[in-house]
Amino acid sequence: MMRDLHSNIGVAPAQAPAVKSAAGDGITVDTKGFSSVAFVVNTGAIAGDGDFGVAIQESDAADSGFGAPDAAFVDSNAPATLAANSTYKLGYRGNKQFVRLQLTKAGGTSIALGAVAVLGNPHVAPVA
């Protein structure tokens, strides 16, 4: 029997799909109304030996004070250097209301990348 996941999750953009050539911060995600969040990162082509990574940041405010959460609050299958044409998931178990992805660059030219946040365990369901 299939269960209804659609009505029990929220989704939000976390990193607009594009060719990225520099490090940068993703889109801030507000977790209000949900008890869990995970990010799904999709990569495409890598040019010029692009060496990019991705990490989660947390904050109590939507527009300032972002920093790395304690490692105990992050679950991730993303390697330090992202591979071309791959999908990764990063989960956050901290208690800050605002989270975002941070794209890091160690070298090379560019990577095609996009990401969404999947918000789970809604306080009120079904989720619109």
N, C-alpha and C positions, 0 to 999 in steps of 0.2 A: 504494500500500500504506500502510495506517495504522500508525503507530508507537504504542507504549504510553507515554503521558505519565503516566498515573495511577500507575504503579508507580515512577516516578522523581522524584516531588515529594512534599514534605510541605506541609501547610497548618496555619496557626495563626491564631487571632483576633488582630487588631491594633487594632481600634476597634469596640466593640460598636455595632451599628446602633441609632441613636436620634436624636432631635431634639436638637442641641447648641446651647446658648445662650451658652457661654463657652469660652475657650481651655482647653486641657488636654492632658495626656499620654496616649498610647495604652497598650495592653497591651504589656509587655516580651516580646520574642520571642528565644528562645535559638537561635542558629544552629549549635550543636554538632552535628556529624555531617553538615553540609552545607557546600558551598563557595560558595553564592550565595543571595541572597534578594531578592525584589521584593515590593512592596506593591501591592495593587489596591484603589483607593478608589472607592466608589460614592456619589454624592450624590443627594438627592431634592429636595424643595421647599426654597426659601429664603424666609424671612419677614422683613419689615421691612428690606429691602435688606441682608441679612446679608452681611458681607464677611469671609469665612473663607479661610484658606490652610492648607497642610499641608507639613510638613518631616520629614526623617528625623533621628533622634538616635542616637548610638552610645555604648557604654560597655564597660569591662572587667568590670564588676560588674552583677549583675541588679537591684540596688535603689538604686544611687547612681552619681554621676559622669557622668551623661548630658550630652552636648553635641553640637553640630553637627559632622558630619564635614567634612573638606576637600571643597570643591566638586568636585574631580576624582574623588571616590568616589561621586558621586550622578548618576544619570541619571533625568530626570523629564520628563513631558509635562504636569504640573500647573501651571496658571498661578498667579500671585500671589493672585488672587481666584478661588475655585472657582465654577463655574457650576452651576445647578440641573440635575438629571436627567442627570448626566454620569458617565463612568468615566475614571479616571486611573491611570497606573502610575508607580511610583517604584522605581528599582533602586539597590541599595547594593553597592559593590565594595570596601569597606574590609575591615579585618581584625579588628575588634572582635567579640567573641562575642555581645554583646547589642545589639539595636536596637529602636527603637520609633518610632512616628509622634508628632509633636507638632502639635496643632491650634492655629492662631493665629487671633485675632479682631481685626480692625481697626475694626469698627463694625457697626451693624445689630442685628437681633434673633436670628435662628437659622438653622440649616441642618440638614437631615436627612442623616446621613452614617453610613457603616459602612466597614470595611476588613478585609482578610485579608492575611496574609503568605504568600507562596508560596516555599517553600524548595527549591532545586534543587541539582543535582550532588551527590547523596548519596554519602557515603563507603561506605555499604553499601546495596545495592539487591537486591531490590525493597524499597521503603518500605512499611511496613504501613499 
